[in-house]
Amino acid sequence: MVTPLVAPDELDLPGLERLIEHILAGGVHGLFILGTTGEAPSLSHRLRHEFVERVCTQVNGRVPVLVGITDTSFVESLNVAQRAADVGADALVLASPYYFLAGQPELLEYLQHLVPQVSLPVLLYNMPNRPTAVFEPDIVKAAADIPGVVGLKDSSTNMMYFRLLQSVMEDRPDFSLLMGPETLLAETVLLGGHGGVCGGANLLPRLYVDLYEAAAAKDLPTVETLHRKVVQINATLYRVGRFASSFLKGLKCALSCLDICSDFVAEPFHRFREPEREIIRRTVNELGITKDGLADLK
């Protein structure tokens, strides 16, 4: 889930309420907050704590809430984890600490030190396209023996890595393997993965729920149709602008065009200016995206 903002350290509270209800109305199975799409590394710890509390209060147990606790500081990860537990979150999501990249034995020791100190289940978060260390398959296998480690979200875009994880963890059907990049959702579920964490579901939750359900049912004609729509969204709304931040700016801008929440983006980035915003507005209209869903894409 994105983090709706109106200033560097201020939430868009009406937008946050609308966004949560919009996503839940689309039938999602859970919310993941304070991840990459949620701009977590750019947010103050004070705001992260406030955000966790407000989301959990509004969701009020309707779906599970997963809270990202990744930080360069071990203590701050524990602090967010404690706040999440206090306000009713259901699980935590943890990538390897960034900036100082840990070796694989160090990563395992880090998990062995941190996980026993939190009271909620933990999903690992593999995101090597950011400055973090990879959770190699043998480390994932070892980490799964730590009580409380229950799954992994992979945002590597490397299906060979994901398939190797599936092989390594085939004797642990209780260990969830989730895909990050939404264009790989259908392939992942068809090949036995357990689901996906799709940023596009902020905008079009029902599309991604329907794609997951079609893939789980192995309804290949429906999968093909819906996957094509996901690819088109990825190729248009996420590709405006010249920088890697374009996916986030495009997503927030599209939400703003639908009057769901503000498109303010945390520093060091900024929201799209009017030329890019006009492209997003036009694309939203051309794709038939509304608050109620998505018309057939051309």
C-alpha positions, 0 to 999 in steps of 0.5 A: 500500500502507498503511504498517502502524504500531504507533507514530508512528515504529515499523512493525508488522513482523508486520503488514507481513509478513502484508500483503505476502503477502496482497496478493501472493497476490491476484495484483497486478502490483506494489506502490506504497509511500509514496504517499497511502494509505501516509501518506508525508508523515506519516512520518519519513525514517528510517522511510521508509528502513526501510520501503523496505528491508523491503518490497523485501527481502520482495518479493524481486523477485516483483513490481515495487516502486514507491517514492514519493519526494515531499517538500518537500525536493529532497535528501530526495527524492534520499535516498529514491530512492537508498535505493530503488535500493540495496535493489532497488526498480524505479521511483520515483513523484514528485508535485510538491512540496507547501506551496510550489506551483510554476508549470508552468515551475518544475515542468519545471525541477524534473524536469529537475534531479531525474530525471537524478540518480536511477538508477530510472525515474520515474512522475509523480504528479498529485494536485491534490486535495492541496496540490500543483501539477497536472502540466498535459498540455503539461508531461507531454508535455515531461517525457516527453522527459526520459530516465527519465520513463516514466509518470504516475499521475493521482489528480485524478478528472478524466476530462476531464484524463485523456482529454486526457493520452491524446490528448497522449501518443498518440504515446508508447505506451511512456508508462504512464497509470495511474488513482488512484481505484479507482472509475475503474479500469474506465472508465480501462482500457476507454478505453485506460489502462494500469491503476490504483493501487488502495488497496482492493487492500490489503484485496481484491487479487483483486477489483481484479486481476479488474476490471482483467483483465476491463476489459482483455479488454472483458468488459463483464458481468464489468466491470459486476459487479465495478465494482458491488462496488468502488463498494459498498466505496467507499460503505461502508468509506470513508465511516465518520466525518466527515473526509477521512481516513475512507478511510484509517482505514476501510481500516486498520480493516478490515485490523485486523478481519481480523487482517492489520495494525495500524490505527494511523494517523500523526498528525495523525490517529488510528485509529477509536475503538470506535463507528466500529470496530464499524461497520467490523467489521459492514460487513466481515461484511455484505460477506462480506470475509475474508482469502481474498477477497470473497463476493457483495455484496448 
